[in-house]
């Protein structure tokens, strides 16, 4: 068994630091992978898009359909090629992407005739963390 050969610490390191995109292409940074043009980087990007679409499809099925799709945070806000790959794979759900809008980073990413809308939603993690921290510090 792998955990027995690596030990607990080795298995933890493998799972948390050497797997995923890093294991596939040597980097866990999507920006770096998108900037490369080699087979490993292209495979890692396609693999990421496949799994994102697979998870989205599972959620769409569980919800019984889809009204809108939101892309957020680092990859969702800035990785137009990855958004394009995901949106193209979700055509079966009623999403028709607008390639020009996607290249311009939205905020709307869908074509006018699309039954499902798609959006870039700017993440505001820092503002949320600051607001929650202030609330905690001033409570009580």
C-alpha positions in Angstrom: 0.0 0.0 0.0 1.3 3.5 -0.9 0.8 5.0 2.6 2.8 2.1 4.1 5.7 2.7 1.6 5.7 6.5 2.0 4.7 6.7 5.6 2.0 9.1 6.8 4.1 12.2 6.3 5.2 11.1 2.8 1.6 10.4 1.8 0.5 13.8 3.1 3.2 15.5 1.1 2.3 13.5 -2.0 -1.4 14.4 -1.7 -1.0 18.0 -0.7 2.1 19.1 -2.5 2.8 16.8 -5.5 -0.5 15.8 -6.9 -3.1 17.5 -9.1 -1.8 20.0 -11.7 1.7 19.8 -10.2 1.7 16.1 -10.6 0.5 16.3 -14.2 2.6 19.2 -15.4 5.1 20.2 -12.8 3.2 23.3 -11.7 0.1 23.9 -9.6 -0.2 27.5 -11.0 -2.8 27.7 -13.7 -1.3 31.0 -14.9 2.0 29.3 -15.5 0.4 26.4 -17.3 -1.6 28.7 -19.5 1.6 30.5 -20.4 3.3 27.2 -21.5 2.9 25.4 -24.8 4.0 21.9 -24.1 2.1 18.6 -24.0 2.1 18.2 -20.2 0.7 21.7 -19.7 -2.0 21.3 -22.4 -2.9 17.9 -20.9 -3.2 19.4 -17.4 -5.4 22.2 -18.6 -7.7 19.8 -20.5 -7.8 17.6 -17.5 -8.8 20.4 -15.2 -11.5 21.5 -17.6 -12.8 18.0 -17.9 -13.0 17.6 -14.1 -14.6 21.0 -13.6 -17.2 20.1 -16.2 -17.7 16.6 -14.7 -18.4 18.1 -11.3 -20.7 20.8 -12.8 -22.6 18.2 -14.7 -23.1 16.2 -11.5 -24.4 19.3 -9.7 -26.6 20.3 -12.6 -28.2 16.8 -12.6 -28.7 16.9 -8.8 -30.4 20.3 -9.1 -32.5 19.3 -12.0 -31.2 22.0 -14.3 -29.2 25.2 -14.5 -30.2 28.9 -14.8 -26.8 30.5 -14.6 -23.1 29.7 -14.2 -20.7 31.8 -12.2 -16.9 31.9 -12.7 -15.1 33.5 -9.8 -11.8 33.7 -8.0 -8.4 33.6 -9.7 -9.0 31.0 -12.4 -12.6 31.9 -13.0 -11.9 35.6 -13.3 -8.8 35.6 -15.4 -8.5 32.3 -17.3 -10.5 32.8 -20.5 -9.2 29.7 -22.2 -10.2 27.5 -19.3 -13.7 29.2 -19.1 -14.1 28.6 -22.8 -13.3 24.9 -22.5 -15.7 24.5 -19.6 -18.5 26.4 -21.3 -18.2 24.5 -24.5 -18.6 21.3 -22.6 -21.7 22.6 -21.0 -23.6 23.3 -24.2 -25.8 20.3 -23.5 -27.1 22.1 -20.4 -28.3 25.1 -22.6 -25.2 27.3 -22.3 -24.1 29.1 -25.5 -20.9 31.0 -24.8 -20.0 34.3 -26.5 -16.3 33.9 -27.4 -15.7 37.7 -27.7 -17.3 38.4 -24.3 -15.2 35.6 -22.7 -12.0 37.0 -24.2 -12.9 40.4 -22.7 -13.5 38.7 -19.3 -17.2 39.5 -19.2 -18.9 40.1 -16.9 -21.5 38.4 -19.2 -20.1 35.4 -21.0 -23.1 34.0 -22.7 -24.5 34.6 -26.2 -27.8 36.5 -26.4 -29.6 33.3 -27.5 -28.3 31.2 -24.6 -30.9 29.5 -22.4 -28.4 29.6 -19.5 -26.4 32.7 -18.6 -22.7 32.7 -17.6 -20.9 35.4 -15.7 -17.6 36.4 -14.3 -18.3 37.3 -10.7 -15.4 39.2 -9.0 -14.4 37.5 -5.8 -14.0 39.8 -2.9 -12.3 37.5 -0.4 -10.2 40.2 1.2 -13.2 42.4 1.9 -15.2 39.5 3.3 -12.3 38.5 5.6 -11.8 42.1 6.7 -15.5 42.6 7.5 -15.8 39.3 9.4 -12.5 40.0 11.3 -13.8 43.4 12.3 -17.1 42.0 13.4 -15.4 39.4 15.5 -13.0 41.9 17.1 -15.8 44.3 18.0 -18.2 41.7 19.2 -18.7 41.3 22.9 
